[in-house]
Amino acid sequence: MKPTIMKPRVAFFGSPEFALPVLMAICDHFEVVLVVTQPDKPSGRGMKLGPPAVAAKASELGLKLSQPAKLKNNLEFAGVLRDSGAEVAVTCAYGKILPASLLEIPRYGFLNVHTSLLPKYRGAAPIQWAVINGETQTGVTVMQTDPGMDTGAILLQESLSISPLETALELAPRLSSLGASMIVSALTQLDSLTPMPQDNNFATHARMLEKEDARIDWNLDAKIIFDRYRGLAGWPGSYFVFRGKRTKVIKMQLGRRSGRAGQVLEFENVVTVAAKTGSLELETVQPEGKPKMNAVDWARGYQVRTETQLEMDAS
């Protein structure tokens, strides 16, 4: 017997560009009665106030939009959600914790599109930490949201391979696309899906990234440094300190040489720097306050020499 195909009215909670494919997939198949995003925030050099990507798209599509500054004890917003007539709510990279009182409003509760194979990588940065930790597989989980941090029952789950050279920036759109197709499947069979509780014994946490994570530690193995660079691509990025100033690494690859950790081994076609084991080949860098440049040009311009030691201690 085929599962009943449903057409529930949906409220969508999401904020950044990453969530747009999920929103658009829902719009293509269901009635979206409410879109909820974070408030407008200043951005760019002029720090002008601008809407999140999802808010801008909702306005463009003429969808009802709400941008509450807070959710906890916000009776006005609870009324907005209730009055929308949403039978189910979907969250994807919304960026705020949902109070238990809100979860009870839609008939089918809240579904979350989470970009990991739960219970692994619960938390704010699952894509980045999967790459940082050198995982070769990740995926998307559609889960029933509960008051915990990504602890709800699993409704659907699909895996996705991570390429050895793939950055978090490159992986994210693939996961977003997978999540978009999965949420459509989940919403069409709400009554027939079997929730599967997560096994907390296998849970890991993907904490929020911080600026301090960007500092390269040359005392680590080259593969670990390279995986961190891949995972931190976009924000906060990767940098090393030279003569007391930060130099961002825009592009690097694994090298084949070895030497004392933090030592510049050569700079002919690339700038090769030794790690604890192995080395990294720097291709493009950006010195503090300067434009991006070829790493070899940087080395020559800053009078780097073979056996120059990059700073090892935190600045």
C-alpha positions as CSV (number, residue, x, y, z in Angstrom):
1,M,0.0,0.0,0.0
2,K,1.4,3.4,-1.0
3,P,1.8,6.0,1.7
4,T,-0.7,8.8,1.6
5,I,0.7,11.9,-0.1
6,M,0.1,14.9,2.1
7,K,-0.1,18.6,1.3
8,P,0.4,20.3,4.7
9,R,0.5,24.0,5.2
10,V,4.1,24.9,6.1
11,A,5.8,27.5,8.2
12,F,9.5,27.9,7.3
13,F,12.2,29.0,9.7
14,G,15.6,29.8,8.1
15,S,17.9,32.7,7.6
16,P,21.1,32.4,5.4
17,E,21.5,31.7,1.7
18,F,22.2,28.0,2.6
19,A,18.5,27.6,3.5
20,L,17.2,28.9,0.2
21,P,17.1,25.6,-1.8
22,V,15.1,24.1,1.1
23,L,12.6,27.0,1.1
24,M,12.3,26.9,-2.7
25,A,11.7,23.2,-2.8
26,I,8.9,23.5,-0.2
27,C,7.4,26.4,-2.1
28,D,7.3,24.2,-5.3
29,H,5.2,21.5,-3.6
30,F,3.4,23.0,-0.6
31,E,1.6,26.1,0.6
32,V,4.1,28.2,2.7
33,V,1.9,30.2,5.0
34,L,4.7,31.9,7.0
35,V,8.5,32.5,6.7
36,V,10.5,33.3,9.8
37,T,14.0,34.6,9.8
38,Q,16.4,36.4,12.1
39,P,16.1,40.2,12.1
40,D,17.9,42.4,9.6
41,K,21.6,42.9,10.4
42,P,24.4,45.3,9.4
43,S,26.8,43.9,6.8
44,G,29.4,45.0,4.3
45,R,31.9,47.8,4.5
46,G,29.3,50.4,5.1
47,M,27.6,48.2,7.7
48,K,24.2,48.9,6.2
49,L,21.2,47.2,7.6
50,G,20.1,44.3,5.3
51,P,17.8,41.3,5.4
52,P,18.9,37.7,5.7
53,A,18.8,35.9,2.3
54,V,15.7,34.0,3.2
55,A,13.9,37.2,4.3
56,A,14.8,38.9,1.0
57,K,13.5,35.9,-1.0
58,A,10.3,35.7,1.0
59,S,9.6,39.4,0.3
60,E,10.3,38.8,-3.4
61,L,7.8,35.9,-3.5
62,G,5.2,37.8,-1.5
63,L,5.2,35.4,1.4
64,K,4.1,36.4,4.9
65,L,7.3,37.2,6.8
66,S,8.1,37.6,10.5
67,Q,11.5,38.5,12.0
68,P,11.2,38.3,15.8
69,A,14.2,39.5,17.8
70,K,13.4,36.7,20.3
71,L,11.2,33.7,20.6
72,K,11.2,32.8,24.3
73,N,8.1,34.2,26.1
74,N,7.2,36.1,22.9
75,L,3.4,35.7,23.0
76,E,2.9,38.0,20.0
77,F,5.0,35.8,17.7
78,A,3.3,32.6,19.1
79,G,0.1,34.2,18.0
80,V,1.5,34.9,14.5
81,L,2.5,31.2,14.2
82,R,-0.8,30.0,15.5
83,D,-2.8,32.3,13.2
84,S,-0.8,31.3,10.2
85,G,-2.6,28.0,10.1
86,A,0.6,26.1,9.7
87,E,0.2,22.3,10.2
88,V,3.9,21.7,10.3
89,A,7.0,23.9,10.6
90,V,10.4,23.3,9.0
91,T,13.7,24.7,10.2
92,C,16.9,25.0,8.3
93,A,19.8,27.1,9.5
94,Y,17.5,29.4,11.4
95,G,20.0,30.3,14.0
96,K,17.8,30.6,17.1
97,I,16.8,28.0,19.8
98,L,13.1,27.2,19.7
99,P,11.3,27.2,23.0
100,A,9.2,24.1,23.8
101,S,6.0,26.2,23.8
102,L,6.4,26.9,20.1
103,L,7.1,23.3,19.2
104,E,3.6,22.4,20.3
105,I,1.7,24.8,18.0
106,P,1.7,23.1,14.6
107,R,-0.2,19.9,14.4
108,Y,2.9,17.9,13.2
109,G,5.4,19.9,15.2
110,F,8.7,21.1,13.8
111,L,11.0,19.2,11.4
112,N,14.6,20.2,11.2
113,V,16.9,19.7,8.2
114,H,20.3,19.0,9.9
115,T,23.4,18.6,7.8
116,S,25.0,15.6,9.5
117,L,24.4,11.9,10.1
118,L,22.9,12.4,13.6
119,P,23.6,11.7,16.3
120,K,27.1,12.7,15.1
121,Y,27.8,16.4,14.9
122,R,24.9,17.9,16.8
123,G,25.3,21.7,17.1
124,A,26.0,24.8,15.1
125,A,28.7,23.9,12.7
126,P,28.2,20.2,11.5
127,I,29.5,20.8,8.0
128,Q,32.7,22.5,9.1
129,W,33.6,20.0,11.8
130,A,33.0,17.0,9.6
131,V,35.5,18.4,7.2
132,I,37.9,19.5,9.9
133,N,37.9,16.0,11.4
134,G,38.7,14.5,8.0
135,E,35.4,12.6,7.6
136,T,34.9,10.9,4.3
137,Q,31.1,10.6,4.8
138,T,28.5,13.1,6.0
139,G,24.8,13.6,5.1
140,V,21.5,15.1,6.0
141,T,19.1,14.1,8.7
142,V,15.4,15.2,8.8
143,M,14.5,15.0,12.4
144,Q,11.5,15.8,14.6
145,T,12.6,18.8,16.7
146,D,12.4,18.5,20.5
147,P,13.6,20.9,23.2
148,G,17.2,19.5,23.1
149,M,20.1,20.4,20.8
150,D,19.5,18.3,17.7
151,T,18.4,15.4,19.9
152,G,15.0,14.7,18.3
153,A,13.9,11.5,16.6
154,I,15.2,10.8,13.1
155,L,12.6,10.7,10.3
156,L,14.8,10.4,7.2
157,Q,18.6,10.2,6.7
158,E,20.8,10.0,3.7
159,S,24.6,10.0,3.4
160,L,26.9,11.9,1.1
161,S,30.6,11.4,0.4
162,I,33.2,14.1,1.1
163,S,36.0,14.5,-1.5
164,P,39.6,14.6,0.0
165,L,40.1,18.1,-1.4
166,E,36.6,19.5,-0.8
167,T,36.1,22.5,1.4
168,A,33.2,23.2,3.6
169,L,32.2,26.0,1.2
170,E,32.0,23.5,-1.6
171,L,30.3,20.8,0.4
172,A,27.5,23.1,1.8
173,P,25.6,23.5,-1.5
174,R,25.5,19.8,-2.1
175,L,24.1,19.2,1.4
176,S,21.6,22.0,0.9
177,S,20.4,20.4,-2.3
178,L,20.1,17.0,-0.7
179,G,18.2,18.5,2.2
180,A,15.8,20.2,-0.2
181,S,14.8,16.9,-1.8
182,M,14.6,15.1,1.5
183,I,12.3,17.6,3.2
184,V,9.8,17.3,0.3
185,S,9.8,13.5,0.8
186,A,9.3,13.9,4.6
187,L,6.4,16.4,4.2
188,T,4.6,14.3,1.7
189,Q,4.5,11.3,4.1
190,L,4.2,12.8,7.5
191,D,1.6,10.3,8.7
192,S,3.6,7.3,7.6
193,L,7.1,8.1,8.7
194,T,8.4,6.1,11.7
195,P,10.5,8.2,14.1
196,M,13.7,6.5,15.2
197,P,15.2,7.7,18.5
198,Q,18.8,8.8,18.4
199,D,21.4,6.7,20.3
200,N,23.0,9.3,22.6
201,N,26.0,7.0,23.1
202,F,27.3,7.9,19.6
203,A,26.5,11.6,19.9
204,T,29.3,14.2,19.1
205,H,29.1,18.0,19.3
206,A,29.9,20.5,16.5
207,R,30.5,23.6,18.4
208,M,30.2,27.1,16.9
209,L,33.4,28.2,15.2
210,E,35.4,31.1,16.7
211,K,38.0,33.5,15.2
212,E,40.7,31.8,17.3
213,D,40.1,28.6,15.3
214,A,41.7,30.2,12.3
215,R,45.3,30.2,13.7
216,I,47.4,27.5,12.0
217,D,49.4,25.4,14.4
218,W,52.4,24.1,12.5
219,N,53.1,21.6,15.3
220,L,50.2,19.5,14.0
221,D,50.5,16.9,11.2
222,A,50.1,18.3,7.7
223,K,46.9,16.4,7.0
224,I,45.3,17.8,10.2
225,I,46.3,21.4,9.2
226,F,45.0,20.8,5.7
227,D,41.7,19.4,6.9
228,R,41.2,22.4,9.2
229,Y,41.9,24.7,6.3
230,R,39.2,23.0,4.3
231,G,36.7,23.1,7.1
232,L,37.4,26.7,8.0
233,A,37.2,28.0,4.4
234,G,34.9,31.0,4.2
235,W,34.9,31.8,7.9
236,P,37.0,32.2,10.0
237,G,39.6,31.1,7.4
238,S,43.2,30.1,8.2
239,Y,46.2,32.3,8.9
240,F,49.7,32.2,10.3
241,V,51.7,34.9,12.0
242,F,54.9,36.4,10.3
243,R,56.8,39.2,11.9
244,G,53.9,39.8,14.4
245,K,51.3,40.2,11.7
246,R,48.6,37.8,10.4
247,T,48.8,36.4,6.9
248,K,45.7,34.7,5.6
249,V,46.1,31.5,3.6
250,I,43.6,31.7,0.7
251,K,44.8,28.5,-1.0
252,M,47.0,25.6,0.1
253,Q,47.7,22.0,-0.8
254,L,49.4,19.1,1.0
255,G,53.1,18.9,0.3
256,R,55.6,16.0,0.2
257,R,58.6,17.4,2.0
258,S,59.4,17.4,5.7
259,G,61.4,19.5,8.1
260,R,61.2,21.4,11.4
261,A,57.6,22.5,12.1
262,G,56.9,26.0,10.9
263,Q,60.0,26.2,8.8
264,V,59.9,27.5,5.2
265,L,61.4,24.8,3.1
266,E,61.3,26.4,-0.4
267,F,59.5,29.0,-2.4
268,E,59.9,28.4,-6.1
269,N,56.4,27.5,-7.5
270,V,54.8,27.5,-4.1
271,V,55.8,28.3,-0.5
272,T,56.4,25.0,1.2
273,V,56.1,25.1,5.0
274,A,56.9,22.1,7.2
275,A,54.4,20.7,9.7
276,K,55.1,18.2,12.5
277,T,55.0,15.6,9.9
278,G,54.8,16.4,6.2
279,S,54.3,19.9,4.8
280,L,51.9,22.4,3.3
281,E,52.2,24.2,-0.1
282,L,50.9,27.7,0.1
283,E,49.6,29.0,-3.2
284,T,47.7,32.2,-2.4
285,V,48.0,34.4,0.7
286,Q,46.8,37.7,2.0
287,P,49.0,39.7,4.3
288,E,47.3,41.8,7.0
289,G,45.9,45.0,5.4
290,K,47.0,43.9,1.9
291,P,45.3,42.4,-1.2
292,K,45.5,38.7,-2.0
293,M,48.7,37.6,-3.8
294,N,50.7,34.7,-5.1
295,A,52.5,33.1,-2.1
296,V,55.8,33.1,-3.9
297,D,55.5,36.9,-4.6
298,W,54.7,37.3,-0.9
299,A,57.8,35.4,0.1
300,R,60.0,37.4,-2.1
301,G,58.4,40.8,-1.3
302,Y,58.7,40.1,2.5
303,Q,62.2,38.8,2.2
304,V,61.4,35.3,3.3
305,R,64.3,32.9,3.1
306,T,64.7,29.1,3.1
307,E,64.7,28.0,6.7
308,T,62.8,31.1,7.8
309,Q,60.8,30.1,10.9
310,L,57.1,31.1,11.0
311,E,55.9,32.1,14.5
312,M,54.7,29.2,16.6
313,D,53.2,30.9,19.7
314,A,49.8,32.6,19.8
315,S,49.9,36.3,19.0
